[in-house]
């Protein structure tokens, strides 16, 4: 790596690695990131960077680096963890049972803190202002729309972000024009029957049987109600019912997710879930109520011009050989998509598979850990991209 920021990044890297591991030790899930938010704000303010606190129901932050001119671009990192019990055995493993940074948000936040420090040192080179968004609740796709509601995109002309990607080689960055990630929507189905003794099923209405039939039937939505060329996933991830072996319960619950690459298909599948749930339940004399999450996430579409800027930033900082063209969209979701509905921008994947340890633990795995060796590449690309995007906006 040979960039105008190399010396700054090398100087700050020990602090960024220490911060990343400190964040990893104290994971907090969506909208509970009080300690995380305070720690990030303290780190930034100690570097002389202005921070606005209390966004997105209290834990969102905006740090601001002012250069010359009135143009503004934004960079974003997510800060929340997952309800997973960590199994890494690391000395800096989670100290909070049932919580861990299994998606690399500790790394994303540390990278953005590094970008903040580097840009603060190079503020005289900035032809405008850079907003750094530290966003809560990405894992439930709720933080981005609330950050937007609280004014995070005010005066912003472009926005960029990254996600650590264990399937790409360390220090490489993946880019793609257009659709990069799927639309996501979670569903929650409550089936109500009538409880009875397990030895007398005729006296009850068994919601467990309904849940079993519905789980099987839902698999036909993708296989028989969508076209083969339309990518879609429907997964039932949780079934909950009953308390013991000899009682037919009153209720059963299903929870799952729908992933598509277009909003119209997402809407069609959601309608099919409601239709199947209500009618299958009725066939067994039960009832079903379907609820979807508050903020179903749209597909993430990268702006081609902004993605070309990302390509240039990668080539200039890491070298053309470190840029990977992503050939197809992933069915994973990312609420960065909400920002891209409002302003042009691009989202990239930062690789950290070192190629020597076999299969790297994937995201949302209890043995996952962000690779600190990827931090310099992430800082360099985002810092370069901030300046180049401001220059691009200035040239319009």
matplotlib code that plots the C-alpha trace (Angstrom):
import matplotlib.pyplot as plt

x = [0.0, 1.4, -0.9, -0.8, -2.1, 0.4, 2.3, -0.8, -2.4, 0.8, 1.0, -2.7, -2.9, -1.9, -4.7, -7.2, -6.4, -6.7, -10.0, -11.3, -10.5, -12.0, -15.2, -15.2, -15.0, -18.1, -20.7, -24.2, -27.2, -29.5, -30.5, -28.6, -25.2, -24.9, -21.3, -20.2, -21.6, -19.9, -16.6, -16.5, -17.5, -14.7, -12.2, -13.1, -13.4, -10.0, -8.7, -10.3, -13.2, -16.7, -19.3, -23.1, -24.6, -28.1, -29.3, -31.5, -33.2, -30.1, -26.9, -26.2, -23.3, -22.2, -18.5, -17.7, -14.4, -14.6, -12.4, -12.8, -16.0, -19.7, -19.9, -20.5, -20.1, -20.7, -19.0, -20.9, -20.1, -22.4, -21.8, -24.2, -23.5, -25.5, -27.3, -24.8, -22.6, -19.0, -16.8, -13.5, -11.6, -9.8, -8.2, -10.5, -13.6, -17.0, -17.5, -21.3, -23.0, -25.1, -23.6, -20.8, -19.4, -20.0, -20.4, -17.4, -19.0, -16.3, -13.9, -16.1, -16.4, -12.6, -11.8, -14.1, -12.4, -9.1, -10.6, -11.7, -8.2, -6.5, -8.9, -8.6, -4.8, -5.4, -8.4, -6.6, -6.8, -10.5, -12.5, -15.6, -17.0, -17.0, -19.7, -18.8, -22.0, -21.8, -25.1, -26.9, -29.2, -28.0, -28.6, -32.4, -32.2, -33.7, -30.8, -30.3, -33.9, -33.8, -30.4, -31.9, -35.0, -32.7, -30.9, -27.8, -28.0, -28.7, -26.6, -24.9, -24.2, -22.8, -22.3, -19.9, -19.5, -17.8, -18.3, -15.7, -16.0, -14.3, -14.7, -12.3, -8.5, -7.0, -6.4, -8.6, -11.7, -14.8, -16.9, -20.1, -22.3, -26.0, -27.5, -25.0, -27.2, -30.7, -33.9, -34.7, -37.9, -38.5, -41.9, -43.5, -46.5, -48.6, -51.0, -53.8, -55.6, -57.1, -55.1, -56.0, -54.5, -52.1, -54.1, -57.3, -56.4, -60.0, -60.8, -58.3, -57.0, -53.3, -51.3, -48.1, -49.6, -50.6, -47.0, -45.6, -47.8, -47.2, -43.4, -43.5, -46.0, -44.0, -41.1, -43.3, -43.5, -40.0, -40.1, -43.6, -44.6, -41.5, -39.7, -36.5, -34.5, -35.7, -33.4, -35.4, -34.9, -37.6, -36.3, -38.2, -35.5, -37.5, -40.5, -41.7, -44.6, -45.5, -44.0, -44.1, -44.8, -48.4, -50.0, -51.3, -50.5, -52.8, -50.3, -47.3, -45.0, -43.0, -40.3, -38.3, -36.8, -37.5, -34.6, -35.1, -33.3, -36.3, -39.0, -41.9, -40.9, -40.5, -44.1, -45.4, -43.8, -45.0, -48.6, -48.1, -47.0, -50.1, -52.4, -50.9, -50.8, -54.4, -55.8, -53.7, -54.6, -58.3, -58.1, -57.2, -59.8, -57.1, -56.2, -53.0, -51.8, -48.8, -46.5, -43.5, -40.6, -40.9, -38.2, -38.1, -34.8, -34.7, -32.2, -28.8, -28.1, -24.7, -24.5, -22.2, -20.5, -19.8, -18.6, -16.2, -14.8, -14.4, -12.5, -10.2, -9.6, -8.9, -6.5, -4.6, -4.3, -4.0, -3.2, -5.4, -4.5, -6.3, -9.6, -12.1, -15.2, -18.1, -20.0, -23.3, -25.4, -25.4, -28.7, -27.5, -29.1, -27.7, -29.6, -27.0, -29.5, -31.7, -29.0, -28.5, -32.2, -31.7, -28.3, -25.9, -23.1, -21.4, -20.9, -17.8, -16.6, -13.3, -11.5, -9.7, -9.1, -5.3, -5.3, -3.3, -5.8, -8.3, -11.9, -12.3, -15.3, -18.2, -20.2, -22.7, -20.6, -19.8, -16.1, -15.9, -13.4, -12.6, -9.1, -7.2, -4.7, -7.5, -7.8, -5.1, -6.7, -10.1, -8.9, -6.9, -9.7, -12.4, -10.1, -9.1, -12.7, -13.8, -11.4, -12.0, -15.8, -15.6, -13.5, -16.0, -18.9, -17.0, -16.5, -20.2]
y = [0.0, 3.4, 6.3, 9.9, 8.5, 5.7, 7.5, 8.6, 5.2, 3.5, 5.9, 5.4, 1.6, 0.5, 2.7, 1.4, -2.2, -1.6, 0.1, -2.7, -5.3, -3.2, -2.9, -6.6, -7.2, -5.1, -6.0, -4.5, -5.3, -3.0, 0.2, -0.9, 0.4, 2.9, 1.9, 1.5, 4.9, 6.7, 4.9, 5.9, 9.5, 9.7, 8.3, 10.9, 13.8, 13.1, 13.5, 17.0, 15.8, 17.3, 14.7, 14.9, 12.3, 10.8, 10.0, 7.0, 6.5, 7.5, 5.7, 7.0, 9.4, 11.9, 13.0, 15.9, 16.8, 20.3, 21.3, 24.2, 24.7, 23.8, 20.4, 17.4, 13.6, 10.9, 7.7, 5.2, 2.3, 0.2, -0.4, -3.1, -6.7, -9.9, -12.1, -15.0, -16.6, -16.2, -19.4, -17.9, -18.3, -15.1, -13.0, -10.1, -12.3, -10.9, -10.3, -10.2, -13.7, -14.2, -11.2, -10.9, -9.0, -11.8, -9.5, -7.3, -4.1, -3.6, -3.5, -1.2, 1.3, 1.2, 1.7, 4.8, 6.2, 5.7, 7.6, 10.4, 10.8, 10.7, 13.2, 15.4, 15.6, 16.2, 18.6, 21.3, 18.9, 18.4, 20.4, 20.2, 18.4, 14.7, 13.3, 10.1, 8.2, 5.6, 3.8, 1.5, -1.4, -2.5, -6.1, -5.5, -3.1, -0.3, 2.1, 3.6, 5.0, 6.5, 8.1, 9.6, 10.8, 12.5, 14.4, 12.3, 13.0, 16.7, 18.5, 15.2, 14.7, 11.1, 8.3, 5.3, 2.4, -1.0, -4.4, -6.9, -10.0, -13.3, -14.9, -12.3, -12.3, -10.1, -6.5, -6.9, -4.9, -6.1, -3.7, -4.0, -1.7, -1.9, -4.5, -5.8, -7.1, -8.3, -6.8, -8.4, -8.7, -10.7, -12.3, -13.3, -15.7, -16.5, -19.4, -19.7, -23.0, -24.5, -26.2, -29.7, -32.8, -34.6, -37.8, -36.1, -34.2, -34.1, -31.7, -29.2, -27.5, -28.2, -25.2, -27.3, -29.3, -26.1, -24.8, -27.9, -27.8, -24.1, -24.5, -27.1, -25.1, -21.9, -23.7, -23.8, -20.0, -19.8, -23.0, -22.6, -18.9, -17.2, -17.4, -19.4, -16.4, -14.3, -14.8, -15.4, -17.0, -17.8, -19.3, -20.3, -19.9, -20.3, -22.4, -22.1, -24.0, -25.9, -26.5, -30.3, -33.6, -34.3, -30.9, -29.5, -25.8, -22.9, -21.1, -21.7, -19.1, -19.1, -16.6, -16.3, -14.1, -13.3, -12.2, -10.9, -8.7, -6.6, -4.9, -6.1, -9.7, -9.0, -7.7, -10.7, -13.1, -11.2, -11.4, -15.2, -15.7, -14.0, -16.0, -19.3, -18.6, -17.6, -20.3, -23.2, -22.2, -22.0, -25.4, -26.8, -24.6, -22.4, -18.7, -17.1, -13.5, -12.4, -9.5, -8.1, -6.1, -2.4, -1.6, -4.1, -3.4, -2.5, -4.0, -2.3, -0.6, 1.0, 4.0, 3.3, 6.7, 6.5, 2.9, 4.1, 6.5, 3.6, 1.7, 4.6, 4.9, 1.2, 1.3, 4.3, 3.1, -0.7, -1.3, -2.5, -6.1, -5.7, -4.7, -7.6, -7.2, -9.0, -11.0, -11.5, -10.0, -11.7, -12.6, -11.0, -7.7, -4.4, -1.3, 0.9, 0.5, 3.1, 5.8, 4.8, 5.4, 9.0, 10.0, 8.3, 6.2, 2.9, 0.0, -2.2, -5.5, -5.5, -8.9, -10.5, -14.1, -14.6, -17.8, -19.8, -21.1, -23.0, -21.8, -18.5, -18.5, -16.8, -13.8, -14.6, -17.5, -17.9, -18.4, -15.3, -12.5, -9.4, -9.6, -6.5, -6.8, -5.4, -2.2, -0.2, -1.1, -0.1, 3.3, 4.0, 3.3, 5.2, 8.2, 8.4, 7.9, 10.8, 13.3, 12.0, 12.1, 15.7, 16.6, 14.8, 16.7, 20.0, 19.3, 19.0]
z = [0.0, -1.1, -0.5, 0.7, 4.0, 4.6, 7.3, 9.2, 9.0, 10.3, 13.2, 14.2, 13.6, 17.1, 18.6, 16.0, 16.7, 20.4, 19.9, 17.7, 20.4, 23.1, 21.1, 20.5, 24.3, 24.9, 22.2, 22.4, 20.2, 18.3, 20.1, 23.3, 22.1, 24.9, 26.0, 22.4, 21.4, 24.3, 23.7, 20.1, 20.9, 23.4, 21.0, 18.3, 20.7, 22.1, 18.5, 18.3, 16.1, 16.6, 17.4, 17.5, 19.7, 20.4, 16.9, 15.9, 19.3, 21.2, 20.1, 16.7, 16.2, 13.5, 13.4, 11.1, 9.4, 7.8, 4.9, 2.5, 0.6, 1.2, -0.4, 1.8, 1.4, 4.0, 5.1, 7.3, 9.8, 11.8, 15.5, 16.8, 17.6, 17.5, 20.0, 19.6, 22.3, 21.3, 20.9, 19.7, 23.0, 22.2, 25.1, 24.0, 23.5, 24.5, 28.2, 27.7, 27.6, 24.5, 22.7, 20.2, 17.3, 14.8, 11.8, 12.0, 13.1, 15.6, 12.7, 10.6, 13.5, 14.1, 10.5, 10.4, 13.5, 11.6, 8.6, 11.0, 12.4, 9.0, 7.4, 10.4, 9.8, 6.1, 6.5, 4.5, 1.5, 1.8, -0.8, 1.5, 4.5, 5.4, 7.7, 9.4, 10.4, 13.2, 13.0, 15.4, 14.6, 11.2, 12.1, 12.3, 9.3, 11.5, 12.1, 8.7, 8.2, 11.7, 11.0, 7.8, 9.8, 12.2, 9.4, 8.8, 5.0, 5.2, 2.6, 1.7, -2.1, -1.9, 0.6, 0.9, 3.2, 3.4, 5.0, 6.0, 3.7, 4.8, 1.4, -0.3, 0.1, 2.7, 1.5, -1.6, -2.1, -4.0, -6.1, -8.2, -10.2, -9.6, -7.2, -4.7, -1.9, -1.5, -0.2, 3.2, 5.3, 8.4, 9.1, 12.4, 12.3, 15.4, 15.1, 17.6, 18.1, 21.3, 23.9, 25.3, 26.8, 24.5, 25.0, 23.8, 20.6, 19.3, 22.1, 20.9, 17.7, 17.4, 16.3, 16.1, 13.2, 11.5, 12.0, 10.4, 7.4, 6.9, 7.2, 4.4, 2.3, 2.4, 0.6, -2.5, -2.7, -4.2, -6.1, -7.6, -7.4, -8.7, -12.0, -12.1, -13.1, -10.2, -7.2, -4.0, -0.6, 2.0, 5.2, 8.4, 11.1, 14.3, 15.4, 19.0, 20.7, 23.7, 27.2, 27.6, 25.9, 26.8, 26.3, 23.0, 23.3, 22.6, 20.2, 18.0, 16.4, 13.2, 12.4, 9.2, 6.5, 2.8, 0.5, -3.1, -5.5, -6.3, -4.3, -6.5, -5.9, -2.2, -2.1, -4.0, -1.6, 1.4, 0.1, -0.5, 3.1, 4.4, 2.0, 3.0, 6.7, 6.9, 4.7, 6.0, 9.5, 8.6, 7.0, 10.4, 12.3, 13.7, 13.0, 11.9, 12.2, 10.1, 11.0, 9.2, 10.7, 11.0, 8.4, 5.6, 3.8, 0.1, -2.3, -2.2, -5.5, -6.1, -8.3, -11.3, -11.3, -7.5, -7.9, -10.5, -7.9, -5.6, -8.2, -8.7, -4.9, -4.6, -7.6, -6.3, -2.7, -2.9, -6.6, -9.5, -8.6, -5.2, -6.8, -7.4, -9.6, -7.8, -10.5, -8.7, -5.9, -2.5, -0.9, 2.4, 3.3, 4.4, 5.5, 3.8, 1.0, 2.6, 2.2, -1.5, -2.1, -1.1, -2.5, -4.9, -3.5, -3.3, -0.9, -1.1, 0.4, 2.3, 2.2, 5.1, 4.3, 4.7, 2.6, 5.1, 7.6, 5.5, 5.6, 7.4, 9.8, 8.0, 9.2, 12.0, 13.1, 16.9, 15.9, 13.7, 14.4, 12.3, 10.8, 12.2, 9.2, 7.0, 8.9, 7.0, 3.6, 4.8, 6.2, 3.1, 0.6, 2.5, 3.2, -0.5, -1.6, 0.6, -1.0, -4.6, -4.2, -2.9, -5.9, -8.2, -6.7, -7.1, -10.7, -11.5]

ax = plt.figure().add_subplot(projection="3d")
ax.plot(x, y, z, "-o")
ax.set_aspect("equal")
plt.show()
